[in-house]
Each structure stands twice: as C-alpha cells, then as structure tokens.
Amino acid sequence: MYGKQNWWPARTKFEVVIGAILTQQTSWRNVESAIRNLQRKRLMTVNRLADAPIRTLQTCTYATGFYRQKAQRIRNIAHHLLETTDGNISLLFRKPLEETRAELLSLNGIGKETADSILLYAGNQLILPVDAYTLRVMARVEGRKCSYDSVQSYLERELPRELEVYKEFHALVVEHCKKTCLNVKPDCTSCRVDPCMYRADHCLASDQGTV
C-alpha cells in the first residue's frame, strides 16, 4: 500500500537517540523542526549537547511539546553517554541487548517504546518497538486492547527475525495509521489488513444502515 519507508530518517546514531526522545507524544514533523534547530546551533554531538544551556535546548525543542522535560531528557542522556562511553555511542550497543535495554530504561523519561526504538534503529538490535499506532492496529485487528509486551512478543514471534523487516514493519504501521487506520473515522474501505475485527464490525454496521 505504501512502499518502502527507509525509516529511521537520521544521519547519525546519536541523532536517532535524540529523535526517539523528542518524538514522544508529538508528530515527526515537529521532531524534524527541533533537530534542525539543534543542528543550526551546532549541538548535535554528545559533548555539545551535554554542555548546552538548558534554556537553549528548551528553545530548540519547543515545537515538540513538553519541551522542558524533553530538553532535560536529551541533556541527561548526553551526560550518561559521556560518563559511560566517553561519547562513543557505539560502545553502548556492544553489551547484550537486555543489559543495554535495562540501562536505557533506568534513565528518566525513557520508556519501553523509546528504548526499543533506540536499540533497533541506532543499535541495529533485533527488537521491535511497539508504539501507539501499533497498539491501535492490533487492538482493531484482535477486537480487544493489547499490552505492549503481549503485542511485542506476538509480532516478534510471527515476523521474520530480520532487522530490515522489523524496521520496515514499524515504519509501515506508522504510515498506515497516519493515512488509513486513523484514530477517528478510519478509512476501512481502503484498508487491506485482513482479517480485522474492527473493519468487520464497522462494515456490517454500515451495511445495516447504522453508524
């Protein structure tokens, strides 16, 4: 339906890390704006971000919402990387996956989705992020709400265990929810996901003349 997405759109591993934090509860367009601001200020390195005034970071990240928290979070992770890897982010991913994941989750403001996005896209670790879009699709397909862990376990069991498959699947789910499986008034007539309990119920209701 959508073609290859080539996700995650970032030039460096560090940019992936920062983008994963900034994208919390906002659109990617706003994240791109914030990253451009940080680049103009020449702050997209571990050392410079760690030393940057917090007000400067707040100004740069304003478009992403919750900018005070996010400014602090990206500076915190920059400090953490300096302390643990001397700024060489590749060292972070040389540890066993579960150890690195636990380390990321111990940092303020980094939850499972953010940690798993960092691991997959920056670290090339075989783990599938489950964002709100994925939970939406799975809830509609299954006809019930599903937890992060249950969805992740199911998809990792069913999908081919390949990095590019994981990256493209995650990106395509995002695209699907932005264009077709909308939160309000999804375009079920254009959807090719099959089977889907939500679409079955919705189409049945429409055929019977109800909404």
C-alpha positions, 0 to 999 in steps of 0.5 A: 500500500505504501512502499518502502519507508527507509525509516529511521530518517537520521544521519547519525546514531546519536541523532536517532537517540535524540529523535526517539526522545523528542518524538514522544507524544508529538508528530515527526514533523515537529521532531524534524523542526527541533533537530534542525534547530539543534543542528543550526546551533551546532549541538548535535554531538554528545559533548555539545549537547551535554554542555548546552544551556538548558534554556537553549535546548528548551528553545530548540525543542519547543515545537515538540511539546513538553519541551522542558522535560524533553530538553532535560531528557536529551541533556541527561542522556548526553551526560550518561553517554559521556560518563559511560562511553566517553561519547562513543555511542557505539560502545553502548550497543556492544553489551547484550541487548537486555543489559543495554535495554535495562540501562536505557530504561533506568534513565528518566523519561525513557520508556519501553517504546523509546528504548526499543526504538533506540536499540533497533534503529541506532543499535541495529538490535533485533527488537521491535518497538511497539508504539501507539499506532501499533497498539491501535492496529492490533487492538482493531485487528484482535477486537480487544486492547493489547499490552505492549509486551503481549503485542511485542512478543506476538509480532516478534514471534510471527515476523521474520527475525530480520532487522530490515523487516522489523524496521520496515514493519514499524515504519509501515504501521506508522504510515498506515495509521497516519493515512488509513487506520486513523484514530477517528473515522478510519478509512476501512474501505481502503484498508487491506489488513485482513482479517480485522475485527474492527473493519468487520464490525464497522462494515456490517454496521454500515451495511445495516444502515447504522453508524 
